Amino acid sequence: MNKCLVLFVEGDTEVEFYKRVLLNARQKRPQKRFDISIECKNVKGVGGFKNIALRKFIKEIKPKYGEECEFSIALCRDTDVFELSPKPPVDWGEVESTFKEYGVKNVIHIKAKQSIEDWFLFDTEGIISFLRLPKKTKVSGKNGYDKLKKLFRKANNMYYKGMKSNGMIERLDIDKIVQCIQEELEPLYNALENY
């Protein structure tokens, strides 16, 4: 039986980032590979987890791998829009149960505390180098997204949440970031270890 792990993420930046995380994990394995097919799909914002993710799974992923494939789904998201909301925009239990109705064996949740931009900032040096800013550049802002936006502005650039990063992700020290977010990535690593 073939197996497939599908990561659904909020934007293009996240697709780039999780592909680097997976590459990093694969390089640490003795055979330098996983015995599983891996897909990473953009659902274009947190609202996409309700409809777009399931539609992509049913129309793209399932036909590609077939009914006999054992599927695991990773829902990779920021937590900033959920923490203070009395009525969160997505009912994760409902999303999970809908996937299971369509034959998914395992659904895991990978939650970036606040936002994925906070994760990127664990390698501030890499971001500053990418932007060609002075090494002593101060980082300020109320949250990770705001800090990143201000750093980009200092370099006369714009940072757009969820859009391709034009090379920033490739310049990040993924090992350094992964060390800082091991707890958050643990569900993903556990899923990969099972294959």
VEXBA-135321 format. One line per field, with one value per residue: residue number from 1; residue in three letters; x negated, y, z of N, C-alpha, C in turn. Coordinates in steps of 0.02 Angstrom, whole numbers. Each point is the difference from the previous one (the first is absolute). Layout:
% residues N
pos = [NUM | ...]
code = [ALA | ...]
nc1 = [X | ...]
nc2 = [Y | ...]
nc3 = [Z | ...]
cac1 = [X | ...]
cac2 = [Y | ...]
cac3 = [Z | ...]
cc1 = [X | ...]
cc2 = [Y | ...]
cc3 = [Z | ...]
% end
This chain:
% residues 195
pos = [1 | 2 | 3 | 4 | 5 | 6 | 7 | 8 | 9 | 10 | 11 | 12 | 13 | 14 | 15 | 16 | 17 | 18 | 19 | 20 | 21 | 22 | 23 | 24 | 25 | 26 | 27 | 28 | 29 | 30 | 31 | 32 | 33 | 34 | 35 | 36 | 37 | 38 | 39 | 40 | 41 | 42 | 43 | 44 | 45 | 46 | 47 | 48 | 49 | 50 | 51 | 52 | 53 | 54 | 55 | 56 | 57 | 58 | 59 | 60 | 61 | 62 | 63 | 64 | 65 | 66 | 67 | 68 | 69 | 70 | 71 | 72 | 73 | 74 | 75 | 76 | 77 | 78 | 79 | 80 | 81 | 82 | 83 | 84 | 85 | 86 | 87 | 88 | 89 | 90 | 91 | 92 | 93 | 94 | 95 | 96 | 97 | 98 | 99 | 100 | 101 | 102 | 103 | 104 | 105 | 106 | 107 | 108 | 109 | 110 | 111 | 112 | 113 | 114 | 115 | 116 | 117 | 118 | 119 | 120 | 121 | 122 | 123 | 124 | 125 | 126 | 127 | 128 | 129 | 130 | 131 | 132 | 133 | 134 | 135 | 136 | 137 | 138 | 139 | 140 | 141 | 142 | 143 | 144 | 145 | 146 | 147 | 148 | 149 | 150 | 151 | 152 | 153 | 154 | 155 | 156 | 157 | 158 | 159 | 160 | 161 | 162 | 163 | 164 | 165 | 166 | 167 | 168 | 169 | 170 | 171 | 172 | 173 | 174 | 175 | 176 | 177 | 178 | 179 | 180 | 181 | 182 | 183 | 184 | 185 | 186 | 187 | 188 | 189 | 190 | 191 | 192 | 193 | 194 | 195]
code = [MET | ASN | LYS | CYS | LEU | VAL | LEU | PHE | VAL | GLU | GLY | ASP | THR | GLU | VAL | GLU | PHE | TYR | LYS | ARG | VAL | LEU | LEU | ASN | ALA | ARG | GLN | LYS | ARG | PRO | GLN | LYS | ARG | PHE | ASP | ILE | SER | ILE | GLU | CYS | LYS | ASN | VAL | LYS | GLY | VAL | GLY | GLY | PHE | LYS | ASN | ILE | ALA | LEU | ARG | LYS | PHE | ILE | LYS | GLU | ILE | LYS | PRO | LYS | TYR | GLY | GLU | GLU | CYS | GLU | PHE | SER | ILE | ALA | LEU | CYS | ARG | ASP | THR | ASP | VAL | PHE | GLU | LEU | SER | PRO | LYS | PRO | PRO | VAL | ASP | TRP | GLY | GLU | VAL | GLU | SER | THR | PHE | LYS | GLU | TYR | GLY | VAL | LYS | ASN | VAL | ILE | HIS | ILE | LYS | ALA | LYS | GLN | SER | ILE | GLU | ASP | TRP | PHE | LEU | PHE | ASP | THR | GLU | GLY | ILE | ILE | SER | PHE | LEU | ARG | LEU | PRO | LYS | LYS | THR | LYS | VAL | SER | GLY | LYS | ASN | GLY | TYR | ASP | LYS | LEU | LYS | LYS | LEU | PHE | ARG | LYS | ALA | ASN | ASN | MET | TYR | TYR | LYS | GLY | MET | LYS | SER | ASN | GLY | MET | ILE | GLU | ARG | LEU | ASP | ILE | ASP | LYS | ILE | VAL | GLN | CYS | ILE | GLN | GLU | GLU | LEU | GLU | PRO | LEU | TYR | ASN | ALA | LEU | GLU | ASN | TYR]
nc1 = [-43 | 14 | -43 | 41 | -44 | 56 | -41 | 50 | -21 | -11 | -63 | -22 | -5 | 57 | 22 | -32 | 26 | 60 | -9 | -24 | 52 | 39 | -31 | 3 | 63 | 10 | -37 | 39 | 37 | -12 | 59 | 8 | 49 | 63 | 29 | 10 | 55 | -27 | 56 | -10 | 59 | 5 | 31 | -49 | -28 | 11 | 38 | -55 | -12 | 52 | -17 | -49 | -19 | 63 | 15 | -57 | 18 | 65 | -14 | -51 | 0 | 63 | 20 | -46 | 19 | 64 | 54 | -47 | -13 | -47 | 50 | -49 | 34 | -39 | 34 | -36 | 4 | 15 | -16 | -30 | 34 | -27 | -55 | 19 | 13 | 58 | 1 | -46 | -37 | -34 | 44 | -56 | 42 | 38 | -53 | -23 | 61 | 4 | -63 | 14 | 54 | -50 | -11 | -8 | -57 | -42 | 23 | -53 | -12 | -25 | -9 | -7 | -30 | 56 | -60 | -1 | 18 | 33 | 15 | 14 | 26 | 6 | 0 | 2 | -58 | 32 | 52 | -38 | -33 | 57 | 20 | -61 | 24 | -19 | -53 | -10 | 35 | 36 | 28 | 52 | 51 | 65 | -13 | -5 | 63 | 16 | -36 | 25 | 61 | -17 | -25 | 50 | 39 | -40 | 13 | 50 | 25 | 42 | 27 | 23 | 43 | -30 | -32 | -23 | -52 | -2 | -7 | 42 | 48 | -26 | 2 | 57 | -25 | 22 | -62 | -20 | 42 | -16 | -61 | 20 | 21 | -44 | 24 | 0 | -61 | 3 | 63 | -32 | -48 | 48 | 37 | -54 | -8 | 66 | -38]
nc2 = [-59 | 45 | 47 | 47 | 47 | 33 | 50 | 24 | 53 | 57 | -6 | 36 | 48 | -23 | -3 | 57 | 25 | -28 | 19 | 57 | 3 | -21 | 43 | 44 | -20 | 2 | 55 | 0 | -27 | -61 | -15 | 55 | -40 | 13 | -50 | 61 | 9 | 58 | 31 | 60 | 16 | 54 | 18 | 43 | -8 | 21 | 41 | -9 | -4 | 41 | 31 | 44 | -11 | -5 | 54 | 28 | -21 | 16 | 59 | 14 | -2 | -11 | 34 | 42 | -14 | 9 | -37 | -41 | 62 | -3 | 43 | 44 | 42 | 51 | 28 | 38 | 30 | 65 | 20 | 51 | -26 | -47 | 29 | 56 | -41 | 31 | 15 | -48 | 22 | -46 | -48 | -6 | -12 | 48 | 39 | -18 | 5 | 56 | 14 | -17 | 37 | 35 | -38 | 59 | -33 | 51 | 43 | 36 | 34 | 45 | 25 | 51 | 1 | 33 | 3 | -24 | 63 | -17 | -54 | 36 | 38 | -65 | 16 | 46 | -31 | -56 | 25 | 23 | -57 | -34 | 43 | -24 | -12 | 54 | -35 | 62 | -14 | 47 | -49 | 31 | -5 | 0 | -28 | -64 | 4 | 38 | -41 | -52 | 26 | 16 | -61 | -26 | 40 | -19 | -55 | 45 | -48 | -44 | -15 | -49 | -2 | -59 | 54 | -20 | -26 | -18 | -59 | 32 | -42 | 5 | 62 | -24 | 1 | -48 | -24 | 63 | 11 | -57 | 16 | 60 | -37 | -38 | 32 | 55 | -19 | -15 | 24 | 46 | 9 | -3 | 38 | 37 | -6 | 6 | 34]
nc3 = [0 | -47 | 21 | 23 | 10 | 15 | -13 | 35 | -36 | 35 | -22 | -52 | 45 | 25 | -63 | -13 | 57 | -7 | -63 | 26 | 41 | -50 | -41 | 49 | 11 | -66 | 0 | 53 | -47 | 24 | -27 | 34 | 23 | -19 | 31 | -23 | -34 | -16 | 16 | -26 | 26 | -39 | 58 | -10 | 59 | 62 | -35 | -35 | 65 | -2 | -56 | -8 | 63 | 19 | -34 | 21 | 60 | -7 | -27 | 41 | 66 | 18 | -54 | 21 | 63 | -13 | -3 | -24 | -15 | 46 | 14 | 10 | 39 | -18 | 50 | -40 | 59 | -7 | 62 | -30 | -51 | 38 | 22 | -26 | -50 | 17 | -65 | 9 | -51 | 34 | -8 | 34 | 50 | -26 | -9 | 59 | 27 | -36 | 15 | 62 | -11 | -26 | 54 | 28 | 7 | -13 | 46 | -18 | 55 | -43 | 61 | -43 | 60 | 2 | -31 | -61 | -6 | 56 | -35 | -54 | 48 | 7 | -64 | 46 | 17 | -13 | 34 | 49 | -4 | -4 | 47 | 12 | 61 | 35 | 20 | 18 | -54 | 29 | 34 | -27 | 42 | -10 | -60 | -14 | -20 | 52 | 38 | -32 | 4 | 63 | 8 | -33 | 37 | 52 | -35 | 7 | 37 | -26 | 59 | -38 | 50 | 0 | -21 | -59 | 31 | -64 | 29 | 40 | -15 | -61 | 23 | 23 | 61 | -40 | 5 | -3 | -51 | -30 | 22 | -22 | -50 | 31 | 53 | -36 | -20 | 64 | -8 | -34 | 45 | 45 | -39 | -8 | 66 | -6 | -42]
cac1 = [43 | -39 | 20 | -8 | 9 | 18 | -2 | 39 | -28 | 39 | -23 | -60 | -58 | 3 | -19 | -73 | -29 | 9 | -42 | -68 | 2 | 1 | -66 | -44 | 14 | -21 | -73 | -23 | 14 | -56 | 6 | 12 | 65 | 58 | 38 | 67 | 7 | 17 | 27 | 9 | 50 | 20 | 72 | 10 | 29 | 28 | 67 | -6 | -1 | 68 | 24 | -52 | -41 | 38 | 9 | -65 | -11 | 45 | -7 | -69 | -43 | 27 | -5 | -70 | -29 | 47 | 40 | -36 | -52 | 13 | -13 | -5 | 7 | -26 | 30 | -53 | 33 | -16 | 51 | 17 | 71 | 43 | -12 | 45 | 64 | 53 | 24 | -54 | 23 | -1 | 11 | -51 | 29 | 42 | -45 | -32 | 48 | 17 | -54 | 5 | 57 | -25 | -50 | -65 | -13 | -28 | -2 | -41 | 4 | -63 | 22 | -51 | 24 | 9 | -3 | -62 | -51 | -36 | -49 | -55 | -41 | -51 | -61 | -1 | -61 | 11 | 45 | -37 | -48 | 38 | 22 | -61 | 2 | -57 | 7 | 25 | 68 | 47 | 64 | 54 | 68 | 44 | 3 | -47 | 17 | -17 | -73 | -26 | 21 | -43 | -67 | 4 | 7 | -66 | -39 | 39 | 36 | 65 | 14 | 72 | 16 | 24 | -26 | -68 | -46 | -54 | -65 | -14 | 5 | -61 | -56 | 9 | -34 | 56 | -20 | 7 | 71 | 30 | -19 | 41 | 72 | 6 | 63 | 54 | -9 | 0 | 49 | -24 | -55 | 28 | 33 | -53 | -34 | 42 | -8]
cac2 = [59 | 61 | 47 | 69 | 53 | 63 | 60 | 57 | 59 | 61 | 44 | -20 | 3 | -61 | -56 | 3 | -16 | -71 | -41 | 2 | -40 | -70 | -15 | -3 | -63 | -55 | -4 | -28 | -72 | -39 | -12 | 66 | 1 | -25 | -50 | 28 | 57 | 60 | 56 | 61 | 38 | 65 | 10 | 72 | 31 | -45 | -21 | -55 | -66 | -25 | -24 | -10 | -58 | -61 | -3 | -21 | -70 | -43 | 6 | -5 | -48 | -68 | -33 | -9 | -56 | -57 | -17 | -45 | 39 | 20 | 72 | 40 | 71 | 48 | 66 | 45 | 65 | 49 | 1 | 69 | 18 | -43 | 6 | 46 | 1 | -38 | -48 | -9 | -8 | -69 | -52 | -50 | -66 | -13 | -10 | -66 | -55 | -2 | -36 | -72 | -27 | -13 | -52 | 18 | -39 | 39 | 72 | 33 | 73 | 34 | 68 | 51 | 46 | 66 | -7 | -30 | 53 | -5 | -54 | 25 | 47 | -36 | 12 | 71 | 13 | -21 | 48 | 63 | -12 | -4 | 67 | 41 | 53 | -5 | -54 | 25 | 26 | -16 | -29 | 24 | -10 | -30 | -72 | -23 | 28 | 71 | 5 | -18 | 54 | 58 | -15 | 6 | 71 | 31 | -18 | 24 | -57 | -13 | -69 | -14 | -63 | -54 | 4 | -26 | 44 | 21 | -24 | 5 | -66 | -37 | 28 | -12 | -57 | -43 | -37 | 45 | 11 | -63 | -10 | 44 | -16 | -73 | -20 | 13 | -44 | -70 | -42 | -14 | -47 | -64 | -29 | -22 | -58 | -59 | -24]
cac3 = [0 | -1 | 52 | -21 | 50 | -33 | 43 | -23 | 31 | -13 | -54 | -38 | 45 | 40 | -44 | -4 | 65 | 18 | -44 | 29 | 62 | -21 | -27 | 58 | 35 | -43 | 0 | 64 | 1 | -26 | -72 | -31 | -34 | 36 | -37 | -3 | -45 | 38 | -39 | 39 | -38 | 25 | 2 | -8 | 59 | 50 | -21 | -48 | 32 | 2 | -65 | -51 | 18 | -14 | -73 | -29 | 19 | -38 | -73 | -24 | 36 | 2 | -66 | -17 | 37 | 0 | 60 | 45 | 34 | 69 | 3 | 61 | -16 | 49 | -6 | 24 | 4 | 51 | 52 | 18 | -10 | 41 | 72 | 35 | -34 | 34 | -49 | -48 | -69 | -23 | 50 | -19 | 10 | -59 | -56 | 10 | -10 | -71 | -34 | 18 | -38 | -68 | 0 | 29 | 61 | 55 | -9 | 51 | 1 | 13 | 16 | 11 | 52 | -32 | -73 | -26 | -1 | 64 | -9 | -42 | 38 | 39 | -38 | -18 | -37 | -70 | -32 | -8 | -53 | -62 | -17 | -6 | 50 | 46 | 49 | 64 | -9 | 55 | -20 | 44 | -25 | 51 | -9 | -51 | -65 | 3 | 1 | -66 | -45 | 13 | -26 | -73 | -16 | 7 | -59 | -57 | -27 | 32 | 19 | -3 | 33 | -43 | -68 | -6 | 36 | -45 | 21 | 71 | 32 | -17 | 38 | 72 | 31 | 20 | 61 | 57 | 12 | 21 | 70 | 42 | -6 | 1 | 30 | -49 | -58 | 22 | -34 | -68 | 4 | 20 | -60 | -46 | 29 | -10 | -69]
cc1 = [-45 | 30 | -16 | 14 | 12 | -1 | 42 | -23 | 37 | -23 | -63 | -63 | -4 | -19 | -76 | -32 | 6 | -38 | -72 | -3 | -2 | -67 | -51 | 9 | -24 | -75 | -28 | 14 | -58 | 2 | 12 | 66 | 54 | 34 | 73 | -1 | 22 | 22 | 7 | 44 | 20 | 76 | 19 | 37 | 36 | 70 | -1 | -2 | 70 | 21 | -54 | -40 | 36 | 9 | -65 | -13 | 42 | -15 | -71 | -39 | 25 | -3 | -73 | -29 | 45 | 31 | -39 | -55 | 22 | -21 | -5 | 1 | -31 | 31 | -48 | 26 | -31 | 55 | 26 | 74 | 46 | -5 | 51 | 70 | 52 | 30 | -53 | 26 | 3 | 13 | -45 | 25 | 42 | -43 | -31 | 49 | 21 | -54 | 4 | 58 | -21 | -60 | -69 | -9 | -19 | -1 | -41 | 5 | -68 | 17 | -60 | 27 | -4 | 0 | -67 | -56 | -39 | -53 | -59 | -48 | -48 | -67 | -1 | -62 | 8 | 44 | -36 | -52 | 35 | 20 | -58 | 2 | -62 | 13 | 30 | 70 | 45 | 65 | 52 | 67 | 41 | 8 | -47 | 12 | -21 | -76 | -30 | 16 | -45 | -72 | -1 | 3 | -68 | -44 | 35 | 34 | 67 | 5 | 75 | 11 | 27 | -27 | -71 | -50 | -59 | -70 | -15 | -1 | -64 | -60 | 5 | -39 | 55 | -17 | 11 | 74 | 33 | -16 | 46 | 74 | 12 | 67 | 58 | -5 | 3 | 53 | -22 | -56 | 24 | 33 | -53 | -37 | 39 | -8 | -72]
cc2 = [62 | 50 | 71 | 47 | 64 | 56 | 54 | 60 | 62 | 41 | -26 | 1 | -64 | -61 | -3 | -23 | -74 | -46 | -1 | -42 | -74 | -22 | -8 | -67 | -59 | -8 | -29 | -75 | -39 | -11 | 65 | 1 | -25 | -53 | 21 | 56 | 60 | 55 | 59 | 46 | 64 | 6 | 74 | 34 | -49 | -24 | -58 | -69 | -31 | -32 | -19 | -63 | -65 | -9 | -23 | -74 | -46 | 1 | -9 | -57 | -71 | -34 | -15 | -63 | -61 | -15 | -43 | 36 | 17 | 73 | 26 | 73 | 40 | 68 | 49 | 71 | 45 | -2 | 70 | 17 | -41 | 16 | 43 | 1 | -41 | -53 | -8 | -12 | -72 | -46 | -59 | -71 | -21 | -13 | -70 | -57 | -5 | -37 | -75 | -34 | -18 | -46 | 18 | -37 | 43 | 74 | 30 | 76 | 28 | 74 | 45 | 48 | 71 | -9 | -31 | 52 | 1 | -55 | 25 | 42 | -35 | 2 | 72 | 17 | -18 | 48 | 66 | -7 | -2 | 70 | 49 | 61 | -6 | -53 | 23 | 30 | -24 | -26 | 24 | -11 | -36 | -75 | -20 | 30 | 73 | 11 | -14 | 55 | 61 | -12 | 7 | 73 | 35 | -14 | 22 | -57 | -5 | -74 | -8 | -69 | -51 | 0 | -29 | 51 | 23 | -17 | 3 | -69 | -41 | 24 | -13 | -62 | -45 | -40 | 41 | 10 | -64 | -15 | 39 | -20 | -75 | -23 | 8 | -48 | -74 | -43 | -18 | -51 | -70 | -34 | -26 | -61 | -64 | -29 | -15]
cc3 = [0 | 50 | -23 | 59 | -38 | 51 | -33 | 40 | -24 | -60 | -33 | 44 | 41 | -42 | -4 | 65 | 16 | -46 | 25 | 64 | -18 | -28 | 56 | 37 | -41 | 1 | 64 | 6 | -30 | -76 | -39 | -40 | 48 | -43 | -4 | -53 | 41 | -48 | 47 | -40 | 37 | -2 | 0 | 58 | 45 | -19 | -49 | 30 | 0 | -66 | -49 | 14 | -19 | -76 | -34 | 15 | -45 | -75 | -26 | 32 | -5 | -69 | -20 | 32 | 4 | 67 | 50 | 40 | 72 | 7 | 71 | -22 | 56 | -15 | 33 | 1 | 53 | 52 | 15 | -8 | 45 | 74 | 36 | -29 | 38 | -47 | -55 | -71 | -25 | 60 | -19 | 9 | -60 | -62 | 4 | -14 | -73 | -40 | 14 | -36 | -71 | -1 | 27 | 66 | 59 | -19 | 56 | -8 | 17 | 7 | 13 | 51 | -27 | -75 | -21 | -4 | 65 | -4 | -42 | 40 | 49 | -36 | -26 | -41 | -74 | -38 | -14 | -56 | -68 | -24 | -11 | 45 | 44 | 54 | 66 | -6 | 57 | -30 | 49 | -33 | 52 | -6 | -57 | -69 | -3 | -2 | -69 | -51 | 8 | -24 | -76 | -21 | 6 | -60 | -64 | -38 | 34 | 16 | 0 | 30 | -51 | -71 | -2 | 27 | -42 | 26 | 74 | 33 | -13 | 41 | 74 | 22 | 28 | 62 | 63 | 18 | 27 | 73 | 47 | -1 | 0 | 26 | -50 | -59 | 19 | -34 | -72 | 1 | 21 | -60 | -49 | 25 | -10 | -70 | -13]
% end
